[in-house]
């Protein structure tokens, strides 16, 4: 019975985001966001119920409800003063709407709730929060293109996403700060065209799915658990941490492709200052990915043989194997396909 109810809430979650994306009015978009919110709260409380899960769901509800109320208030003000010629007032209201949507998506400097909520929920719910829950707010952000304000959001998201993960020992918080950093890149891609943003988002979701599926399968939540991971196959361990390098955008992995496209657009538009900041801060994110990978690449564990354990016989491990292979060698395969045709 609980599984059926979770499926219903998951369908409502999808429909809420689709209503927001396809709506032609701000009120319809607000209604879709509320349906999405009310369907995600029960999903956060599924499975084992503890104090951190309840705290995370309550924190998420309060933040999202607060942001929705400000969004509705801003929309009402637009309708009230639409006929007046108050250009400066309209710009302030536009910035207010963008800030509200940035708060709903967990973008810096409105990110304060995001790592705490990620820490208290399961990996699958964290994946939904990092990927699907960002689609509707970012689509609405694309309707309010304010170049100067976008620059503030981009730079702050990259700085906080890079520096925030340095002292973390929780894998969920590391993934949360990584998501904040990638939000800055996605917003930068949105400044050029929506197709570039959509490409970046799909590839980021794919890489996050491959990593989180592995974390969820082996029940990894903290940094010290990785050092005790030597009982499993060496191939699995190498795949896990090469995926981190792919998520950080290191060539020749698949994660370099969306960053490559954004860097190319920045160079063509002569945004060299923003290019320098974004690449420099991405190197900091690579530092704490390498900190996780250090013990594996230095072979600092008891088992050094390349044994593939019997866990590859089940379907979930085969799926993890295929996803990790595409995430690691995807850019090479795409390059070969492009050269062939």
C-alpha positions as semicolon CSV with decimal commas, in nm:
position;residue;x (nm);y (nm);z (nm)
1;X;0,000;0,000;0,000
2;X;0,283;0,236;0,084
3;X;0,450;0,160;-0,249
4;X;0,131;0,252;-0,436
5;X;0,099;0,580;-0,246
6;X;0,466;0,664;-0,317
7;X;0,405;0,603;-0,689
8;X;0,106;0,838;-0,679
9;X;0,311;1,109;-0,508
10;X;0,590;1,060;-0,760
11;X;0,346;1,102;-1,051
12;X;0,211;1,418;-0,886
13;X;0,568;1,542;-0,849
14;X;0,625;1,504;-1,223
15;X;0,290;1,660;-1,314
16;X;0,354;1,958;-1,085
17;X;0,676;2,040;-1,267
18;X;0,513;1,987;-1,608
19;X;0,227;2,224;-1,514
20;X;0,482;2,490;-1,419
21;X;0,681;2,448;-1,741
22;X;0,378;2,449;-1,972
23;X;0,186;2,727;-1,795
24;X;0,132;3,056;-1,977
25;X;0,064;3,257;-1,658
26;X;0,248;3,318;-1,334
27;X;-0,047;3,193;-1,133
28;X;-0,045;2,859;-1,319
29;X;0,330;2,832;-1,263
30;X;0,284;2,899;-0,891
31;X;0,012;2,634;-0,872
32;X;0,243;2,378;-1,038
33;X;0,519;2,459;-0,789
34;X;0,279;2,403;-0,499
35;X;0,166;2,065;-0,636
36;X;0,531;1,970;-0,677
37;X;0,608;2,075;-0,318
38;X;0,313;1,894;-0,157
39;X;0,396;1,572;-0,344
40;X;0,768;1,576;-0,256
41;X;0,718;1,612;0,121
42;X;0,567;1,259;0,165
43;X;0,844;1,113;-0,051
44;X;1,104;1,266;0,181
45;X;0,949;1,084;0,479
46;X;0,939;0,739;0,320
47;X;1,140;0,448;0,459
48;X;1,318;0,487;0,791
49;X;1,181;0,780;0,987
50;X;1,427;0,957;1,216
51;X;1,483;1,301;1,360
52;X;1,703;1,421;1,071
53;X;1,448;1,316;0,808
54;X;1,168;1,498;0,988
55;X;1,387;1,805;1,034
56;X;1,485;1,806;0,667
57;X;1,128;1,770;0,543
58;X;1,007;2,047;0,778
59;X;1,293;2,276;0,675
60;X;1,225;2,209;0,307
61;X;0,853;2,277;0,348
62;X;0,904;2,606;0,537
63;X;1,161;2,739;0,288
64;X;0,955;2,642;-0,016
65;X;0,632;2,778;0,133
66;X;0,807;3,106;0,219
67;X;0,949;3,132;-0,134
68;X;0,608;3,052;-0,289
69;X;0,438;3,323;-0,083
70;X;0,694;3,584;-0,195
71;X;0,655;3,467;-0,556
72;X;0,277;3,502;-0,539
73;X;0,310;3,845;-0,375
74;X;0,550;3,961;-0,651
75;X;0,315;3,836;-0,923
76;X;0,022;4,020;-0,765
77;X;0,228;4,340;-0,759
78;X;0,304;4,298;-1,130
79;X;-0,068;4,271;-1,208
80;X;-0,148;4,572;-0,988
81;X;0,109;4,804;-1,147
82;X;0,121;4,660;-1,498
83;X;-0,047;4,961;-1,657
84;X;0,181;5,211;-1,483
85;X;0,503;5,321;-1,646
86;X;0,727;5,234;-1,348
87;X;1,025;5,079;-1,522
88;X;1,252;5,088;-1,217
89;X;0,981;4,936;-0,997
90;X;0,927;4,657;-1,248
91;X;1,302;4,577;-1,251
92;X;1,304;4,553;-0,871
93;X;1,004;4,322;-0,884
94;X;1,174;4,114;-1,153
95;X;1,481;4,076;-0,932
96;X;1,253;3,974;-0,645
97;X;1,098;3,697;-0,856
98;X;1,439;3,575;-0,970
99;X;1,565;3,572;-0,609
100;X;1,260;3,373;-0,500
101;X;1,316;3,114;-0,772
102;X;1,687;3,100;-0,682
103;X;1,580;3,028;-0,322
104;X;1,353;2,746;-0,438
105;X;1,631;2,588;-0,645
106;X;1,899;2,624;-0,376
107;X;2,120;2,865;-0,567
108;X;2,373;3,083;-0,382
109;X;2,342;3,315;-0,192
110;X;2,004;3,155;-0,109
111;X;2,159;2,812;-0,054
112;X;2,161;2,799;0,328
113;X;1,888;2,533;0,349
114;X;2,013;2,304;0,072
115;X;2,310;2,117;0,236
116;X;2,112;2,065;0,557
117;X;1,815;1,919;0,375
118;X;2,041;1,694;0,168
119;X;2,205;1,562;0,483
120;X;1,879;1,430;0,628
121;X;1,723;1,252;0,329
122;X;1,798;0,932;0,139
123;X;2,018;0,918;-0,169
124;X;1,724;0,870;-0,407
125;X;1,539;1,171;-0,266
126;X;1,864;1,365;-0,278
127;X;1,895;1,281;-0,646
128;X;1,542;1,412;-0,706
129;X;1,624;1,728;-0,510
130;X;1,946;1,784;-0,707
131;X;1,797;1,724;-1,052
132;X;1,420;1,717;-1,108
133;X;1,333;1,976;-0,844
134;X;1,550;2,233;-1,021
135;X;1,379;2,210;-1,361
136;X;1,069;2,419;-1,288
137;X;1,243;2,706;-1,098
138;X;1,517;2,735;-1,359
139;X;1,266;2,742;-1,644
140;X;1,091;3,030;-1,469
141;X;1,426;3,202;-1,410
142;X;1,487;3,192;-1,786
143;X;1,179;3,415;-1,831
144;X;1,344;3,692;-1,623
145;X;1,681;3,748;-1,787
146;X;1,856;4,019;-1,587
147;X;2,220;4,014;-1,697
148;X;2,377;4,199;-1,403
149;X;2,183;4,006;-1,140
150;X;2,262;3,680;-1,319
151;X;2,634;3,757;-1,289
152;X;2,601;3,795;-0,910
153;X;2,417;3,462;-0,884
154;X;2,668;3,285;-1,110
155;X;2,981;3,408;-0,930
156;X;2,840;3,352;-0,580
157;X;2,715;3,002;-0,669
158;X;3,055;2,905;-0,802
159;X;3,241;3,050;-0,503
160;X;3,017;2,893;-0,238
161;X;2,991;2,563;-0,428
162;X;3,370;2,544;-0,453
163;X;3,467;2,659;-0,103
164;X;3,177;2,501;0,084
165;X;3,278;2,144;0,006
166;X;3,638;2,174;0,123
167;X;3,587;2,090;0,491
168;X;3,300;1,843;0,448
169;X;3,318;1,477;0,548
170;X;2,959;1,394;0,452
171;X;2,918;1,270;0,096
172;X;2,566;1,414;0,077
173;X;2,691;1,761;0,166
174;X;2,974;1,729;-0,085
175;X;2,718;1,644;-0,353
176;X;2,504;1,939;-0,236
177;X;2,786;2,191;-0,270
178;X;2,881;2,033;-0,602
179;X;2,523;2,090;-0,716
180;X;2,543;2,457;-0,612
181;X;2,860;2,497;-0,819
182;X;2,695;2,331;-1,119
183;X;2,395;2,562;-1,078
184;X;2,629;2,853;-1,150
185;X;2,745;2,681;-1,469
186;X;2,386;2,604;-1,573
187;X;2,282;2,964;-1,515
188;X;2,580;3,075;-1,723
189;X;2,471;2,837;-2,000
190;X;2,119;2,982;-1,978
191;X;2,259;3,328;-2,058
192;X;2,350;3,207;-2,407
193;X;2,059;2,981;-2,503
194;X;1,820;2,732;-2,346
195;X;1,948;2,443;-2,558
196;X;2,293;2,478;-2,400
197;X;2,136;2,485;-2,053
198;X;1,927;2,178;-2,133
199;X;2,235;1,991;-2,259
200;X;2,428;2,078;-1,944
201;X;2,138;1,979;-1,719
202;X;2,083;1,641;-1,889
203;X;2,452;1,548;-1,872
204;X;2,477;1,667;-1,510
205;X;2,169;1,462;-1,416
206;X;2,317;1,157;-1,587
207;X;2,648;1,186;-1,400
208;X;2,474;1,249;-1,067
209;X;2,248;0,949;-1,125
210;X;2,543;0,718;-1,192
211;X;2,729;0,832;-0,878
212;X;2,429;0,838;-0,642
213;X;2,308;0,498;-0,763
214;X;2,643;0,354;-0,656
215;X;2,638;0,536;-0,319
216;X;2,286;0,411;-0,257
217;X;2,373;0,053;-0,355
218;X;2,671;0,033;-0,116
219;X;2,512;0,253;0,158
220;X;2,793;0,508;0,157
221;X;2,719;0,833;0,343
222;X;3,044;0,957;0,498
223;X;3,405;1,008;0,400
224;X;3,548;0,749;0,641
225;X;3,335;0,471;0,489
226;X;3,528;0,505;0,163
227;X;3,855;0,401;0,327
228;X;3,688;0,080;0,445
229;X;3,557;0,004;0,098
230;X;3,845;-0,227;0,007
231;X;3,633;-0,541;0,055
232;X;3,457;-0,476;-0,275
233;X;3,587;-0,502;-0,627
234;X;3,873;-0,276;-0,733
235;X;3,695;-0,209;-1,062
236;X;3,393;-0,070;-0,878
237;X;3,615;0,156;-0,668
238;X;3,796;0,295;-0,972
239;X;3,467;0,354;-1,153
240;X;3,326;0,539;-0,853
241;X;3,607;0,789;-0,828
242;X;3,662;0,836;-1,200
243;X;3,297;0,941;-1,198
244;X;3,386;1,213;-0,948
245;X;3,647;1,344;-1,190
246;X;3,386;1,334;-1,465
247;X;3,145;1,532;-1,246
248;X;3,421;1,785;-1,185
249;X;3,463;1,838;-1,558
250;X;3,808;1,690;-1,606
251;X;3,891;1,586;-1,964
252;X;3,864;1,332;-2,126
253;X;3,553;1,233;-1,928
254;X;3,194;1,306;-2,030
255;X;3,156;1,580;-1,767
256;X;3,402;1,795;-1,960
257;X;3,164;1,821;-2,258
258;X;2,904;2,065;-2,110
259;X;3,177;2,279;-1,954
260;X;3,360;2,277;-2,286
261;X;3,050;2,409;-2,464
262;X;3,000;2,684;-2,204
263;X;3,369;2,783;-2,216
264;X;3,352;2,802;-2,595
265;X;3,051;3,035;-2,579
266;X;3,221;3,251;-2,315
267;X;3,530;3,285;-2,535
268;X;3,322;3,375;-2,842
269;X;3,137;3,646;-2,644
270;X;3,468;3,781;-2,501
271;X;3,364;3,715;-2,138
272;X;3,722;3,637;-2,036
273;X;3,687;3,757;-1,676
274;X;3,389;3,529;-1,613
275;X;3,575;3,249;-1,793
276;X;3,877;3,289;-1,564
277;X;3,662;3,286;-1,248
278;X;3,456;2,984;-1,352
279;X;3,755;2,770;-1,452
280;X;3,956;2,868;-1,142
281;X;3,672;2,782;-0,904
282;X;3,609;2,453;-1,083
283;X;3,967;2,356;-1,000
284;X;3,878;2,391;-0,631
285;X;3,587;2,151;-0,672
286;X;3,827;1,909;-0,841
287;X;4,048;1,934;-0,531
288;X;3,789;1,787;-0,296
289;X;3,695;1,527;-0,557
290;X;4,062;1,427;-0,571
291;X;4,071;1,422;-0,192
292;X;3,810;1,148;-0,208
293;X;3,996;0,969;-0,486
294;X;4,344;0,995;-0,335
295;X;4,341;0,666;-0,144
296;X;4,216;0,479;-0,452
297;X;4,461;0,623;-0,705
298;X;4,753;0,572;-0,468
299;X;4,642;0,209;-0,415
300;X;4,621;0,269;-0,039
301;X;4,410;-0,033;0,044
302;X;4,461;-0,400;0,117
303;X;4,325;-0,552;-0,203
304;X;4,515;-0,454;-0,519
305;X;4,392;-0,732;-0,744
306;X;4,152;-0,648;-1,025
307;X;3,880;-0,884;-0,913
308;X;3,521;-0,836;-1,019
309;X;3,301;-0,954;-0,737
310;X;2,984;-1,159;-0,768
311;X;2,783;-0,840;-0,713
312;X;2,808;-0,775;-1,087
313;X;2,573;-1,066;-1,143
314;X;2,266;-0,876;-1,021
315;X;2,079;-0,628;-1,239
316;X;2,147;-0,317;-1,030
317;X;2,523;-0,366;-1,050
318;X;2,507;-0,422;-1,426
319;X;2,316;-0,094;-1,459
320;X;2,577;0,083;-1,242
321;X;2,855;-0,066;-1,458
322;X;2,699;0,056;-1,786
323;X;2,622;0,405;-1,648
324;X;2,973;0,449;-1,513
325;X;3,123;0,331;-1,840
326;X;2,923;0,593;-2,035
327;X;3,009;0,865;-1,781
328;X;3,381;0,792;-1,802
329;X;3,421;0,717;-2,173
330;X;3,123;0,915;-2,309
331;X;3,328;1,206;-2,445
332;X;3,560;0,968;-2,631
333;X;3,264;0,781;-2,781
334;X;3,097;1,108;-2,886
335;X;3,423;1,226;-3,046
336;X;3,461;0,902;-3,240
337;X;3,099;0,922;-3,354
338;X;3,151;1,282;-3,469
339;X;3,468;1,193;-3,660
340;X;3,298;0,894;-3,823
341;X;3,000;1,088;-3,955
